[in-house]
Amino acid sequence: MNQLPKIKINRNSRRFRHRLIDRYRMGLYEPFQIWQLYGINRSLLHKWNCQYHRYRFLTYPPMPKKQTDQARIAELERKLKEAETAYEDEKLARQMFEKMIRIAEEQFQIPIRKKPGAKQLRKDDETTRS
């Protein structure tokens, strides 16, 4: 998909230069790739880039650099480890709160937890209270 088709080109056409420079600016191609495909050396590419600087068609966000498989795996492993530690921290905090609630209920004889099946207000009850 990133390959420009190698076809017979008119290097003097303005449209070709604009398209090539736009793709170069987007980061889709390195100067070496352009040289391989079209035989346009780095100095000519730089000259065209300076020449068409004010004629830029669109502004593109910089393309993210492709990560190697090893770097991607290392990044995913790091994220997994962070998620596991966060999960363990949450698990400990939940256990601490459960124990704190249980101790408070035992010491002060106050029911803190919500009782299952608590009655909810019906519409009839709401109208009679108003």
Contact map, one row per residue, 1 for C-alpha under 8 A:
1111000000000000000000000000000000000000000000000000000000000000000000000000000000000000000000000000000000000000000000000000000000
1111000000000000000000000001100000000000000000000000000000000000000000000000000000000000000000000000000000000000000000000000000000
1111100000000000000000000000000000000000000000000000000000000000000000000000000000000000000000000000000000000000000000000000000000
1111110000000000000000000000000000001000000000000000000000000000000000000000000000000000000000000000000000000000000000000000000000
0011111000000000000000000000000000000000000000000000000000000000000000000000000000000000000000000000000000000000000000000000000000
0001111100000000000000000000000000001100000000000000000000000000000000000000000000000000000000000000000000000000000000000000000000
0000111110000000000000000000000000000000000000000000000000000000000000000000000000000000000000000000000000000000000000000000000000
0000011111000000000000000000000000000000000000000000000000000000000000000000000000000000000000000000000000000000000000000000000000
0000001111100001000000000000000000000000000000000000000000000000000000000000000000000000000000000000000000000000000000000000000000
0000000111111001000000000000000000000000000000000000000000000000000000000000000000000000000000000000000000000000000000000000000000
0000000011111001100000000000000000000000000000000000000000000000000000000000000000000000000000000000000000000000000000000000000000
0000000001111101100000000000000000000000000000000000000000000000000000000000000000000000000000000000000000000000000000000000000000
0000000001111111100000000000000000000000000000000000000000000000000000000000000000000000000000000000000000000000000000000000000000
0000000000011111110000000000000000000000000000000000000000000000000000000000000000000000000000000000000000000000000000000000000000
0000000000001111111000000000000000000000000000000000000000000000000000000000000000000000000000000000000000000000000000000000000000
0000000011111111111100000000000000000000000000000000000000000000000000000000000000000000000000000000000000000000000000000000000000
0000000000111111111110000000000000000000000000010000000000000000000000000000000000000000000000000000000000000000000000000000000000
0000000000000111111111000000000000000000000000000001000110000000000000000000000000000000000000000000000000000000000000000000000000
0000000000000011111111100000000000000000000000000000000000000000000000000000000000000000000000000000000000000000000000000000000000
0000000000000001111111110000000000000000000000000000000000000000000000000000000000000000000000000000000000000000000000000000000000
0000000000000000111111111000000000000000000010011001000000000000000000000000000000000000000000000000000000000000000000000000000000
0000000000000000011111111100000000000000000000000000000110000000000000000000000000000000000000000000000000000000000000000000000000
0000000000000000001111111111100000000000000000000000000000000000000000000000000000000000000000000000000000000000000000000000000000
0000000000000000000111111111111000000000000000000000000000000000000000000000000000000000000000000000000000000000000000000000000000
0000000000000000000011111111000000000000000000000000000000000000000000000000000000000000000000000000000000000000000000000000000000
0000000000000000000001111111100000000000000000000000000000011110000000000000000000000000000000000000000000000000000000000000000000
0000000000000000000000111111110000000000000000000000000000000110000000000000000000000000000000000000000000000000000000000000000000
0100000000000000000000111111110000000000000000000000000000000010000000000000000000000000000000000000000000000000000000000000000000
0100000000000000000000110111111011000000000000000000000000000000000000000000000000000000000000000000000000000000000000000000000000
0000000000000000000000010011111111000000000000000000000000000000000000000000000000000000000000000000000000000000000000000000000000
0000000000000000000000010000111111100000110010000000000000000000000000000000000000000000000000000000000000000000000000000000000000
0000000000000000000000000000011111110000110000000000000000000000000000000000000000000000000000000000000000000000000000000000000000
0000000000000000000000000000111111111000000000000000000000000000000000000000000000000000000000000000000000000000000000000000000000
0000000000000000000000000000111111111111100000000000000000000000000000000000000000000000000000000000000000000000000000000000000000
0000000000000000000000000000001111111111110000000000000000000000000000000000000000000000000000000000000000000000000000000000000000
0000000000000000000000000000000111111111000000000000000000000000000000000000000000000000000000000000000000000000000000000000000000
0001010000000000000000000000000011111110000000000000000000000000000000000000000000000000000000000000000000000000000000000000000000
0000010000000000000000000000000001111111000000000000000000000000000000000000000000000000000000000000000000000000000000000000000000
0000000000000000000000000000000001111111100000000000000000000000000000000000000000000000000000000000000000000000000000000000000000
0000000000000000000000000000000001110111110110000000000000000000000000000000000000000000000000000000000000000000000000000000000000
0000000000000000000000000000001101100011111110000000000000000000000000000000000000000000000000000000000000000000000000000000000000
0000000000000000000000000000001100100001111111000000000000000000000000000000000000000000000000000000000000000000000000000000000000
0000000000000000000000000000000000000000111111100000000000000000000000000000000000000000000000000000000000000000000000000000000000
0000000000000000000000000000000000000001111111110000000000000000000000000000000000000000000000000000000000000000000000000000000000
0000000000000000000010000000001000000001111111111000000000000000000000000000000000000000000000000000000000000000000000000000000000
0000000000000000000000000000000000000000011111111100000000000000000000000000000000000000000000000000000000000000000000000000000000
0000000000000000000000000000000000000000001111111110000000000000000000000000000000000000000000000000000000000000000000000000000000
0000000000000000100010000000000000000000000111111111000000000000000000000000000000000000000000000000000000000000000000000000000000
0000000000000000000010000000000000000000000011111111100000000000000000000000000000000000000000000000000000000000000000000000000000
0000000000000000000000000000000000000000000001111111100000000000000000000000000000000000000000000000000000000000000000000000000000
0000000000000000000000000000000000000000000000111111110000000000000000000000000000000000000000000000000000000000000000000000000000
0000000000000000010010000000000000000000000000011111111100000000000000000000000000000000000000000000000000000000000000000000000000
0000000000000000000000000000000000000000000000001111111100000000000000000000000000000000000000000000000000000000000000000000000000
0000000000000000000000000000000000000000000000000011111100000000000000000000000000000000000000000000000000000000000000000000000000
0000000000000000000000000000000000000000000000000001111110000000000000000000000000000000000000000000000000000000000000000000000000
0000000000000000010001000000000000000000000000000001111111100000000000000000000000000000000000000000000000000000000000000000000000
0000000000000000010001000000000000000000000000000000001111100000000000000000000000000000000000000000000000000000000000000000000000
0000000000000000000000000000000000000000000000000000000111110000000000000000000000000000000000000000000000000000000000000000000000
0000000000000000000000000000000000000000000000000000000111111000000000000000000000000000000000000000000000000000000000000000000000
0000000000000000000000000100000000000000000000000000000001111100000000000000000000000000000000000000000000000000000000000000000000
0000000000000000000000000100000000000000000000000000000000111110000000000000000000000000000000000000000000000000000000000000000000
0000000000000000000000000110000000000000000000000000000000011111000000000000000000000000000000000000000000000000000000000000000000
0000000000000000000000000111000000000000000000000000000000001111100000000000000000000000000000000000000000000000000000000000000000
0000000000000000000000000000000000000000000000000000000000000111110000000000000000000000000000000000000000000000000000000000000000
0000000000000000000000000000000000000000000000000000000000000011111000000000000000000000000000000000000000000000000000000000000000
0000000000000000000000000000000000000000000000000000000000000001111100000000000000000000000000000000000000000000000000000000000000
0000000000000000000000000000000000000000000000000000000000000000111110110000000000000000000000000000000000000000000000000000000000
0000000000000000000000000000000000000000000000000000000000000000011111110000000000000000000000000000000000000000000000000000000000
0000000000000000000000000000000000000000000000000000000000000000001111111000000000000000000000000000000000000000000000000000000000
0000000000000000000000000000000000000000000000000000000000000000000111111100000000000000000000000000000000000000000000000000000000
0000000000000000000000000000000000000000000000000000000000000000001111111110000000000000000000000000000000000000000000000000000000
0000000000000000000000000000000000000000000000000000000000000000001111111111000000000000000000000000000000000000000000000000000000
0000000000000000000000000000000000000000000000000000000000000000000011111111100000000000000000000000000000000000000000000000000000
0000000000000000000000000000000000000000000000000000000000000000000001111111110000000000000000000000000000000000000000000000000000
0000000000000000000000000000000000000000000000000000000000000000000000111111111000000000000000000000000000000000000000000000000000
0000000000000000000000000000000000000000000000000000000000000000000000011111111100000000000000000000000000000000000000000000000000
0000000000000000000000000000000000000000000000000000000000000000000000001111111110000000000000000000000000000000000000000000000000
0000000000000000000000000000000000000000000000000000000000000000000000000111111111000000000000000000000000000000000000000000000000
0000000000000000000000000000000000000000000000000000000000000000000000000011111111100000000000000000000000000000000000000000000000
0000000000000000000000000000000000000000000000000000000000000000000000000001111111110000000000000000000000000000000000000000000000
0000000000000000000000000000000000000000000000000000000000000000000000000000111111111000000000000000000000000000000000000000000000
0000000000000000000000000000000000000000000000000000000000000000000000000000011111111100000000000000000000000000000000000000000000
0000000000000000000000000000000000000000000000000000000000000000000000000000001111111110000000000000000000000000000000000000000000
0000000000000000000000000000000000000000000000000000000000000000000000000000000111111111000000000000000000000000000000000000000000
0000000000000000000000000000000000000000000000000000000000000000000000000000000011111111100000000000000000000000000000000000000000
0000000000000000000000000000000000000000000000000000000000000000000000000000000001111111110000000000000000000000000000000000000000
0000000000000000000000000000000000000000000000000000000000000000000000000000000000111111111000000000000000000000000000000000000000
0000000000000000000000000000000000000000000000000000000000000000000000000000000000011111111100000000000000000000000000000000000000
0000000000000000000000000000000000000000000000000000000000000000000000000000000000001111111110000000000000000000000000000000000000
0000000000000000000000000000000000000000000000000000000000000000000000000000000000000111111111000000000000000000000000000000000000
0000000000000000000000000000000000000000000000000000000000000000000000000000000000000011111111100000000000000000000000000000000000
0000000000000000000000000000000000000000000000000000000000000000000000000000000000000001111111110000000000000000000000000000000000
0000000000000000000000000000000000000000000000000000000000000000000000000000000000000000111111111000000000000000000000000000000000
0000000000000000000000000000000000000000000000000000000000000000000000000000000000000000011111111100000000000000000000000000000000
0000000000000000000000000000000000000000000000000000000000000000000000000000000000000000001111111110000000000000000000000000000000
0000000000000000000000000000000000000000000000000000000000000000000000000000000000000000000111111111000000000000000000000000000000
0000000000000000000000000000000000000000000000000000000000000000000000000000000000000000000011111111100000000000000000000000000000
0000000000000000000000000000000000000000000000000000000000000000000000000000000000000000000001111111110000000000000000000000000000
0000000000000000000000000000000000000000000000000000000000000000000000000000000000000000000000111111111000000000000000000000000000
0000000000000000000000000000000000000000000000000000000000000000000000000000000000000000000000011111111100000000000000000000000000
0000000000000000000000000000000000000000000000000000000000000000000000000000000000000000000000001111111110000001100000000000000000
0000000000000000000000000000000000000000000000000000000000000000000000000000000000000000000000000111111111000000000000000000000000
0000000000000000000000000000000000000000000000000000000000000000000000000000000000000000000000000011111111100000000000000000000000
0000000000000000000000000000000000000000000000000000000000000000000000000000000000000000000000000001111111111100000000000000000000
0000000000000000000000000000000000000000000000000000000000000000000000000000000000000000000000000000111111111111000000000000000000
0000000000000000000000000000000000000000000000000000000000000000000000000000000000000000000000000000011111111100000000000000000000
0000000000000000000000000000000000000000000000000000000000000000000000000000000000000000000000000000001111111000000000000000000000
0000000000000000000000000000000000000000000000000000000000000000000000000000000000000000000000000000000111111100000000000000000000
0000000000000000000000000000000000000000000000000000000000000000000000000000000000000000000000000000000111111110000000000000000000
0000000000000000000000000000000000000000000000000000000000000000000000000000000000000000000000000000000111011111000000000000000000
0000000000000000000000000000000000000000000000000000000000000000000000000000000000000000000000000000000010001111100000000000000000
0000000000000000000000000000000000000000000000000000000000000000000000000000000000000000000000000000100010000111110000000000000000
0000000000000000000000000000000000000000000000000000000000000000000000000000000000000000000000000000100000000011111000000000000000
0000000000000000000000000000000000000000000000000000000000000000000000000000000000000000000000000000000000000001111101000000000000
0000000000000000000000000000000000000000000000000000000000000000000000000000000000000000000000000000000000000000111111000000000000
0000000000000000000000000000000000000000000000000000000000000000000000000000000000000000000000000000000000000000011111000000000000
0000000000000000000000000000000000000000000000000000000000000000000000000000000000000000000000000000000000000000001111100000000000
0000000000000000000000000000000000000000000000000000000000000000000000000000000000000000000000000000000000000000011111110000000000
0000000000000000000000000000000000000000000000000000000000000000000000000000000000000000000000000000000000000000000011111000000000
0000000000000000000000000000000000000000000000000000000000000000000000000000000000000000000000000000000000000000000001111100000000
0000000000000000000000000000000000000000000000000000000000000000000000000000000000000000000000000000000000000000000000111110110000
0000000000000000000000000000000000000000000000000000000000000000000000000000000000000000000000000000000000000000000000011111110000
0000000000000000000000000000000000000000000000000000000000000000000000000000000000000000000000000000000000000000000000001111111000
0000000000000000000000000000000000000000000000000000000000000000000000000000000000000000000000000000000000000000000000000111111100
0000000000000000000000000000000000000000000000000000000000000000000000000000000000000000000000000000000000000000000000001111111110
0000000000000000000000000000000000000000000000000000000000000000000000000000000000000000000000000000000000000000000000001111111111
0000000000000000000000000000000000000000000000000000000000000000000000000000000000000000000000000000000000000000000000000011111111
0000000000000000000000000000000000000000000000000000000000000000000000000000000000000000000000000000000000000000000000000001111111
0000000000000000000000000000000000000000000000000000000000000000000000000000000000000000000000000000000000000000000000000000111111
0000000000000000000000000000000000000000000000000000000000000000000000000000000000000000000000000000000000000000000000000000011111
